[in-house]
Amino acid sequence: MEDINSVAHPQQKLLVLDAAMGQLASEQAKAFNASIGITGVVITKLDGTAKGGGALSAVSDTDTAIAFIGIGETPDDLEKFEADRFISASWHGDIKSCLRKRKKH
């Protein structure tokens, strides 16, 4: 990877992380960043139950940003990351649960 980086001189170096990796994502990101310096992160498999917390830690630990998220299994399911939309979608389920619990009481 370091050899390819030194020959190709890529403008973007994106690390692809599975949303279900958990805290291992942070360690992988730190090692990848120390080796070649990453410019962003792609988080895949956000269409399942994983919330991507480990991947978010990886972004924080490497002082980078989320470039894209994968929400399915095809190339068309790769989307540019938009923080407001992601937060809104993530909290939507939690808000619905809270409202259901509130109605029961």
MIFIBA-970764 format. One record per residue: residue in three letters; residue number from 1; x, y, z of N, C-alpha, C in turn. Coordinates in nm, 2 decimals. Layout:
 residuo num    n_x    n_y    n_z   ca_x   ca_y   ca_z    c_x    c_y    c_z
     ALA NUM      X      Y      Z      X      Y      Z      X      Y      Z
...
! end
This chain:
 residuo num    n_x    n_y    n_z   ca_x   ca_y   ca_z    c_x    c_y    c_z
     MET   1   0.08  -0.12   0.00   0.00   0.00   0.00   0.09   0.13   0.00
     GLU   2   0.19   0.12   0.08   0.28   0.24   0.08   0.35   0.26  -0.05
     ASP   3   0.39   0.15  -0.11   0.46   0.15  -0.24   0.37   0.21  -0.35
     ILE   4   0.24   0.17  -0.35   0.14   0.22  -0.44   0.12   0.37  -0.42
     ASN   5   0.11   0.41  -0.29   0.09   0.55  -0.26   0.21   0.64  -0.31
     SER   6   0.33   0.59  -0.29   0.45   0.66  -0.33   0.47   0.68  -0.48
     VAL   7   0.41   0.58  -0.56   0.42   0.59  -0.70   0.30   0.66  -0.76
     ALA   8   0.18   0.63  -0.71   0.06   0.69  -0.77   0.03   0.83  -0.73
     HIS   9   0.08   0.87  -0.61   0.05   1.01  -0.55  -0.10   1.04  -0.56
     PRO  10  -0.19   0.96  -0.51  -0.33   0.99  -0.52  -0.38   1.11  -0.45
     GLN  11  -0.47   1.18  -0.51  -0.52   1.30  -0.44  -0.62   1.27  -0.33
     GLN  12  -0.69   1.16  -0.34  -0.78   1.12  -0.24  -0.74   0.98  -0.19
     LYS  13  -0.74   0.95  -0.06  -0.71   0.82  -0.01  -0.82   0.79   0.09
     LEU  14  -0.92   0.71   0.04  -1.04   0.68   0.12  -1.03   0.54   0.18
     LEU  15  -1.05   0.54   0.31  -1.06   0.41   0.38  -1.20   0.36   0.39
     VAL  16  -1.23   0.24   0.34  -1.36   0.18   0.34  -1.38   0.10   0.47
     LEU  17  -1.48   0.13   0.55  -1.51   0.06   0.67  -1.65   0.01   0.68
     ASP  18  -1.66  -0.11   0.73  -1.79  -0.18   0.75  -1.85  -0.11   0.87
     ALA  19  -1.98  -0.07   0.87  -2.04  -0.01   0.98  -2.05  -0.10   1.10
     ALA  20  -2.05  -0.23   1.08  -2.06  -0.32   1.19  -1.93  -0.36   1.26
     MET  21  -1.82  -0.29   1.22  -1.69  -0.33   1.27  -1.67  -0.29   1.42
     GLY  22  -1.74  -0.20   1.47  -1.73  -0.16   1.61  -1.60  -0.08   1.63
     GLN  23  -1.54  -0.10   1.75  -1.42  -0.02   1.78  -1.30  -0.06   1.71
     LEU  24  -1.30  -0.18   1.64  -1.18  -0.22   1.56  -1.16  -0.12   1.44
     ALA  25  -1.27  -0.05   1.40  -1.26   0.04   1.30  -1.16   0.16   1.33
     SER  26  -1.16   0.20   1.45  -1.07   0.30   1.50  -0.92   0.26   1.49
     GLU  27  -0.89   0.14   1.53  -0.76   0.09   1.52  -0.71   0.08   1.38
     GLN  28  -0.80   0.03   1.29  -0.76   0.01   1.15  -0.74   0.15   1.09
     ALA  29  -0.82   0.24   1.12  -0.81   0.38   1.06  -0.68   0.44   1.11
     LYS  30  -0.65   0.43   1.23  -0.52   0.48   1.28  -0.40   0.43   1.21
     ALA  31  -0.40   0.29   1.19  -0.29   0.23   1.12  -0.28   0.27   0.97
     PHE  32  -0.40   0.27   0.91  -0.40   0.31   0.77  -0.35   0.46   0.75
     ASN  33  -0.40   0.54   0.84  -0.36   0.68   0.84  -0.21   0.70   0.86
     ALA  34  -0.16   0.63   0.96  -0.01   0.64   0.99   0.07   0.59   0.87
     SER  35   0.02   0.50   0.80   0.09   0.44   0.68   0.09   0.53   0.56
     ILE  36  -0.03   0.58   0.52  -0.03   0.66   0.40  -0.11   0.79   0.41
     GLY  37  -0.17   0.82   0.52  -0.24   0.94   0.54  -0.37   0.94   0.46
     ILE  38  -0.49   0.92   0.53  -0.61   0.91   0.46  -0.68   1.05   0.45
     THR  39  -0.76   1.07   0.35  -0.83   1.19   0.34  -0.98   1.19   0.37
     GLY  40  -1.03   1.06   0.39  -1.17   1.05   0.42  -1.20   0.90   0.44
     VAL  41  -1.33   0.88   0.48  -1.38   0.75   0.51  -1.51   0.72   0.44
     VAL  42  -1.52   0.60   0.39  -1.64   0.55   0.33  -1.70   0.44   0.43
     ILE  43  -1.82   0.46   0.47  -1.88   0.37   0.57  -1.99   0.28   0.49
     THR  44  -1.97   0.15   0.49  -2.06   0.06   0.42  -2.15  -0.01   0.51
     LYS  45  -2.26  -0.07   0.46  -2.35  -0.15   0.53  -2.44  -0.07   0.63
     LEU  46  -2.47   0.05   0.60  -2.55   0.13   0.69  -2.70   0.10   0.67
     ASP  47  -2.73   0.01   0.58  -2.87  -0.03   0.56  -2.92  -0.13   0.66
     GLY  48  -2.83  -0.19   0.74  -2.86  -0.29   0.83  -2.89  -0.23   0.97
     THR  49  -2.86  -0.31   1.07  -2.88  -0.26   1.21  -2.76  -0.18   1.27
     ALA  50  -2.65  -0.19   1.20  -2.53  -0.12   1.25  -2.55   0.03   1.24
     LYS  51  -2.51   0.11   1.34  -2.52   0.25   1.33  -2.39   0.32   1.29
     GLY  52  -2.28   0.24   1.29  -2.15   0.30   1.24  -2.08   0.38   1.35
     GLY  53  -2.10   0.35   1.48  -2.03   0.42   1.58  -1.88   0.40   1.58
     GLY  54  -1.83   0.28   1.55  -1.69   0.26   1.54  -1.63   0.34   1.43
     ALA  55  -1.70   0.34   1.32  -1.65   0.42   1.20  -1.65   0.57   1.23
     LEU  56  -1.75   0.61   1.31  -1.75   0.76   1.34  -1.63   0.79   1.43
     SER  57  -1.59   0.69   1.52  -1.47   0.71   1.60  -1.35   0.71   1.52
     ALA  58  -1.34   0.63   1.41  -1.23   0.63   1.32  -1.21   0.76   1.25
     VAL  59  -1.32   0.82   1.22  -1.32   0.96   1.15  -1.26   1.06   1.25
     SER  60  -1.31   1.05   1.37  -1.26   1.15   1.48  -1.11   1.13   1.51
     ASP  61  -1.07   1.00   1.52  -0.93   0.97   1.55  -0.84   1.01   1.44
     THR  62  -0.88   1.01   1.32  -0.79   1.05   1.21  -0.81   1.19   1.16
     ASP  63  -0.90   1.26   1.22  -0.93   1.40   1.18  -0.96   1.41   1.03
     THR  64  -1.05   1.32   0.99  -1.09   1.32   0.85  -1.24   1.34   0.85
     ALA  65  -1.30   1.32   0.74  -1.45   1.33   0.72  -1.51   1.20   0.65
     ILE  66  -1.64   1.18   0.67  -1.70   1.08   0.60  -1.73   1.13   0.46
     ALA  67  -1.68   1.06   0.36  -1.70   1.10   0.22  -1.83   1.04   0.16
     PHE  68  -1.85   0.91   0.18  -1.96   0.84   0.13  -2.01   0.74   0.23
     ILE  69  -2.14   0.70   0.21  -2.20   0.60   0.29  -2.26   0.50   0.19
     GLY  70  -2.25   0.37   0.23  -2.32   0.26   0.15  -2.44   0.22   0.22
     ILE  71  -2.55   0.22   0.15  -2.68   0.19   0.21  -2.75   0.06   0.14
     GLY  72  -2.67  -0.01   0.07  -2.72  -0.13   0.00  -2.60  -0.21  -0.06
     GLU  73  -2.63  -0.29  -0.16  -2.54  -0.38  -0.21  -2.49  -0.35  -0.35
     THR  74  -2.54  -0.24  -0.41  -2.50  -0.21  -0.55  -2.43  -0.07  -0.55
     PRO  75  -2.36  -0.05  -0.66  -2.29   0.08  -0.67  -2.39   0.20  -0.66
     ASP  76  -2.51   0.18  -0.70  -2.61   0.29  -0.69  -2.65   0.32  -0.55
     ASP  77  -2.61   0.23  -0.46  -2.65   0.25  -0.32  -2.54   0.33  -0.24
     LEU  78  -2.44   0.37  -0.31  -2.33   0.45  -0.25  -2.37   0.60  -0.27
     GLU  79  -2.38   0.67  -0.15  -2.43   0.81  -0.15  -2.32   0.90  -0.09
     LYS  80  -2.32   1.02  -0.14  -2.23   1.12  -0.08  -2.29   1.15   0.06
     PHE  81  -2.20   1.16   0.16  -2.25   1.17   0.29  -2.30   1.32   0.32
     GLU  82  -2.42   1.33   0.37  -2.47   1.46   0.41  -2.51   1.44   0.56
     ALA  83  -2.44   1.51   0.64  -2.45   1.50   0.79  -2.60   1.52   0.84
     ASP  84  -2.66   1.63   0.79  -2.80   1.66   0.84  -2.89   1.55   0.81
     ARG  85  -2.88   1.50   0.69  -2.97   1.39   0.65  -2.95   1.26   0.73
     PHE  86  -2.82   1.23   0.75  -2.78   1.11   0.83  -2.83   1.12   0.97
     ILE  87  -2.81   1.23   1.03  -2.86   1.25   1.17  -3.01   1.24   1.18
     SER  88  -3.08   1.30   1.09  -3.22   1.30   1.08  -3.27   1.16   1.07
     ALA  89  -3.21   1.08   0.98  -3.25   0.94   0.96  -3.22   0.85   1.08
     SER  90  -3.11   0.88   1.14  -3.06   0.80   1.26  -3.15   0.82   1.37
     TRP  91  -3.19   0.94   1.40  -3.28   0.98   1.51  -3.42   0.95   1.49
     HIS  92  -3.47   0.94   1.36  -3.61   0.92   1.33  -3.66   0.79   1.40
     GLY  93  -3.59   0.68   1.39  -3.63   0.56   1.46  -3.64   0.57   1.61
     ASP  94  -3.54   0.64   1.67  -3.54   0.66   1.81  -3.65   0.75   1.86
     ILE  95  -3.68   0.85   1.78  -3.80   0.94   1.82  -3.93   0.86   1.81
     LYS  96  -3.94   0.78   1.71  -4.06   0.70   1.70  -4.08   0.61   1.82
     SER  97  -3.97   0.55   1.86  -3.98   0.46   1.98  -4.01   0.54   2.10
     CYS  98  -3.96   0.65   2.12  -3.99   0.74   2.24  -4.14   0.77   2.24
     LEU  99  -4.19   0.81   2.12  -4.33   0.85   2.11  -4.42   0.73   2.14
     ARG 100  -4.39   0.61   2.10  -4.47   0.50   2.13  -4.47   0.47   2.28
     LYS 101  -4.35   0.48   2.34  -4.34   0.46   2.48  -4.42   0.56   2.56
     ARG 102  -4.42   0.68   2.51  -4.49   0.79   2.58  -4.64   0.77   2.57
     LYS 103  -4.69   0.72   2.45  -4.83   0.70   2.43  -4.88   0.58   2.53
     LYS 104  -4.80   0.49   2.56  -4.83   0.37   2.64  -4.86   0.42   2.79
     HIS 105  -4.79   0.53   2.83  -4.80   0.57   2.97  -4.90   0.68   2.98
! end
